[in-house]
């Protein structure tokens, strides 16, 4: 049992080091040797758990994406109204991005790089299925604009990454009023006008 825990600890250290180094240096300036050094393991140890750098980054992406969506949907119920469900999910995503800034920054970088392979990207999208299903329900009920999910995501969820980055830089401090204003802007950008 102790050996298994040591193995899990090493994997987690490698994932944590990958997130930190990618956030600070970018994907291409993060060699395996730096990851190993920061994780306090030998470079050869990485290859026990991951095939190569691509596999390490993809697996890190999927682990963080899973934690992110588990948090986002933890209290969501499918029988909620579209508006209430979206508000709950949106605010949980905002909470995650502001509290788990390092993980959220890593995901934002992954969303904007070819470093994540297509199978991993598609697997990551599956983690968002409750939100996609909610939007589909909203489109059918005439509550949400009948536009691409990519556009819905771009207008309602992606602005949170911008807000997270400016807060991290210290340029703007989000309070409850700002979060509520941001939510109202997100909702009004995707709801069907009647």
C-alpha positions in Angstrom: 0.0 0.0 0.0 2.9 2.4 0.8 4.4 1.7 -2.6 1.1 2.5 -4.3 0.8 5.8 -2.4 4.4 6.7 -3.3 3.6 6.1 -6.9 0.5 8.3 -6.7 2.5 11.0 -4.9 5.1 11.0 -7.7 2.4 11.2 -10.4 0.8 14.1 -8.6 4.1 15.9 -8.2 4.8 15.5 -11.9 1.3 16.9 -12.7 1.7 19.8 -10.3 5.2 20.6 -11.7 3.8 20.5 -15.3 1.0 22.9 -14.4 3.4 25.3 -12.7 6.1 25.3 -15.4 3.6 25.5 -18.3 1.9 28.4 -16.6 5.2 30.2 -16.0 7.1 29.3 -19.2 4.7 28.0 -21.8 4.6 24.5 -23.3 7.7 24.7 -25.4 9.9 26.1 -22.8 9.0 23.3 -20.3 11.4 20.4 -20.9 10.9 17.1 -19.2 14.2 17.6 -17.3 12.7 20.7 -15.6 9.5 18.9 -14.8 11.4 16.1 -13.2 13.6 18.4 -11.2 10.7 20.4 -9.9 8.8 17.2 -9.0 12.0 15.9 -7.3 12.1 12.7 -9.4 14.6 11.4 -11.9 13.8 12.2 -15.6 13.5 8.4 -16.2 10.8 8.2 -13.6 8.5 10.3 -15.8 8.5 7.6 -18.4 7.2 5.0 -15.9 3.9 7.0 -15.8 3.8 8.8 -19.1 4.9 7.8 -22.6 6.3 11.2 -23.5 5.8 14.9 -23.0 2.7 14.9 -25.1 1.2 12.2 -23.0 2.1 14.0 -19.8 0.5 17.2 -21.0 -2.6 15.4 -22.3 -3.0 13.5 -19.0 -2.5 16.6 -17.0 -5.1 18.4 -19.1 -7.7 15.6 -18.6 -7.0 15.4 -14.9 -7.4 19.2 -14.4 -10.4 19.3 -16.8 -12.1 16.5 -14.7 -11.5 18.4 -11.4 -12.9 21.6 -13.0 -16.0 20.0 -14.3 -16.6 17.9 -11.2 -16.6 21.2 -9.3 -18.7 23.1 -11.8 -21.5 20.5 -11.9 -21.3 19.2 -8.2 -24.6 20.8 -7.2 -26.3 21.0 -10.6 -29.5 19.0 -11.1 -30.9 18.3 -14.5 -34.5 19.2 -13.5 -33.5 22.8 -12.7 -34.8 25.5 -15.0 -32.4 26.5 -17.8 -31.8 29.9 -16.3 -31.2 28.6 -12.7 -29.1 25.7 -14.0 -26.9 28.1 -16.1 -26.5 30.5 -13.2 -25.4 27.8 -10.8 -23.0 26.3 -13.3 -21.6 29.7 -14.4 -21.0 30.8 -10.8 -19.4 27.5 -9.9 -17.1 27.9 -12.9 -16.3 31.4 -11.8 -15.6 30.2 -8.3 -13.2 27.5 -9.6 -11.4 29.9 -11.9 -10.8 32.4 -9.1 -10.0 29.9 -6.3 -8.0 27.4 -8.4 -6.2 30.0 -10.5 -3.2 27.8 -11.4 -5.4 25.0 -12.7 -7.7 27.4 -14.5 -4.7 29.1 -16.1 -3.4 25.8 -17.3 -6.7 24.9 -18.9 -6.9 28.3 -20.5 -3.5 27.7 -22.1 -4.5 24.2 -23.2 -7.6 25.7 -24.9 -5.3 28.0 -26.9 -2.5 25.7 -28.0 -2.1 22.8 -30.5 -0.1 21.0 -27.7 -3.2 19.1 -26.6 -4.0 16.3 -29.1 -7.4 16.0 -30.7 -8.5 12.8 -28.9 -7.7 14.5 -25.5 -9.5 17.7 -26.6 -12.6 15.7 -27.5 -12.4 13.8 -24.2 -12.2 17.2 -22.5 -15.3 18.4 -24.3 -17.2 15.3 -23.0 -16.6 16.6 -19.4 -18.7 19.6 -20.3 -21.7 17.5 -21.4 -24.1 18.7 -18.6 -23.6 22.3 -19.8 -24.0 21.3 -23.4 -27.2 19.4 -22.6 -28.5 22.4 -20.7 -27.8 24.6 -23.6 -29.6 22.1 -26.0 -32.6 22.1 -23.6 -32.5 25.9 -23.6 -32.4 26.1 -27.4 -35.4 23.7 -27.7 -37.4 25.7 -25.2 -36.5 29.0 -26.9 -34.7 30.3 -23.9 -31.2 30.2 -25.3 -30.1 31.5 -28.7 -30.0 28.8 -31.3 -26.3 29.3 -32.1 -23.2 27.1 -32.0 -22.1 25.9 -28.6 -18.7 27.3 -29.4 -20.3 30.8 -29.7 -22.3 30.2 -26.5 -19.0 29.2 -24.7 -17.1 32.1 -26.2 -19.6 34.7 -25.0 -20.6 33.3 -21.7 -17.7 31.2 -20.2 -14.5 32.5 -21.9 -14.7 36.0 -20.4 -14.1 34.4 -17.0 -10.6 33.5 -18.2 -9.9 37.2 -19.0 -11.3 38.3 -15.6 -9.1 35.6 -13.8 -6.0 36.8 -15.6 -6.5 40.5 -14.8 -7.2 39.6 -11.2 -4.1 37.5 -11.0 -2.0 40.4 -12.4 -3.5 42.6 -9.7 -5.1 45.0 -12.2 -8.7 44.4 -11.0 -10.1 42.8 -7.9 -13.4 41.0 -8.4 -16.0 41.2 -5.6 -19.5 39.8 -5.3 -21.0 42.7 -7.2 -18.5 42.2 -10.1 -19.3 38.5 -10.2 -23.0 39.2 -10.4 -22.5 41.8 -13.1 -20.3 39.4 -15.1 -23.0 36.7 -14.7 -25.8 39.0 -15.9 -23.7 40.0 -18.9 -23.0 36.3 -19.7 -26.6 35.4 -19.4 -27.8 38.3 -21.5 -25.3 37.4 -24.2 -26.8 33.9 -24.7 -30.5 34.2 -23.7 -33.0 34.5 -26.5 -34.5 38.0 -26.7 -38.3 38.0 -26.7 
